[in-house]
């Protein structure tokens, strides 16, 4: 240890041995982790789907057995979150598949010697909306969906109209 002057107060945390600082790295932004490819990611972590399914079933069983109101509410929220995550994942998968099919079509057209044509964002949105309507029609929920949409639009329109008080 170094000799310290008695006149100066000794610092509380004196560094005796220099400690090498740990370099933290975020795998999302680091080149060492490689490139993110959703297809490879989904294949690698596909086993998680079965685990999530088991957990969901377990939560459902607990929900049926549970008598405590607060506990039941928490379990219901957890179950809702799980189902929403599942639906979001399926939606993402469908989007990815649609994009891949469009890319395949473009490749085929390019092989035939035609000029590639890329859809605009608005056209992609229209296709997605048409698919959504077709799905709703298949499941028989189209009418209720349209009614809700009409009500929402009516409320928005009412907001923009001048109120009776102002007249």
Rosetta blueprint (number, residue, H / E / L):
1 X L
2 X L
3 X L
4 X L
5 X L
6 X L
7 X L
8 X L
9 X L
10 X L
11 X L
12 X L
13 X L
14 X L
15 X L
16 X L
17 X L
18 X L
19 X L
20 X L
21 X L
22 X L
23 X L
24 X L
25 X L
26 X L
27 X L
28 X L
29 X L
30 X L
31 X H
32 X H
33 X H
34 X L
35 X L
36 X L
37 X L
38 X H
39 X H
40 X H
41 X H
42 X H
43 X H
44 X H
45 X L
46 X L
47 X H
48 X H
49 X H
50 X H
51 X H
52 X H
53 X H
54 X H
55 X H
56 X H
57 X H
58 X H
59 X H
60 X H
61 X H
62 X H
63 X H
64 X H
65 X H
66 X L
67 X L
68 X L
69 X H
70 X H
71 X H
72 X H
73 X H
74 X H
75 X H
76 X H
77 X H
78 X H
79 X H
80 X H
81 X H
82 X H
83 X H
84 X H
85 X H
86 X H
87 X H
88 X H
89 X H
90 X H
91 X H
92 X H
93 X H
94 X H
95 X H
96 X H
97 X H
98 X H
99 X H
100 X H
101 X H
102 X H
103 X H
104 X H
105 X H
106 X H
107 X H
108 X H
109 X H
110 X H
111 X H
112 X L
113 X L
114 X L
115 X L
116 X L
117 X L
118 X L
119 X L
120 X L
121 X H
122 X H
123 X H
124 X H
125 X H
126 X H
127 X H
128 X H
129 X H
130 X H
131 X H
132 X H
133 X H
134 X H
135 X H
136 X H
137 X H
138 X H
139 X H
140 X L
141 X L
142 X H
143 X H
144 X H
145 X H
146 X H
147 X H
148 X H
149 X H
150 X H
151 X H
152 X H
153 X H
154 X H
155 X H
156 X H
157 X H
158 X H
159 X H
160 X H
161 X L
162 X L
163 X L
164 X L
165 X L
166 X L
167 X L
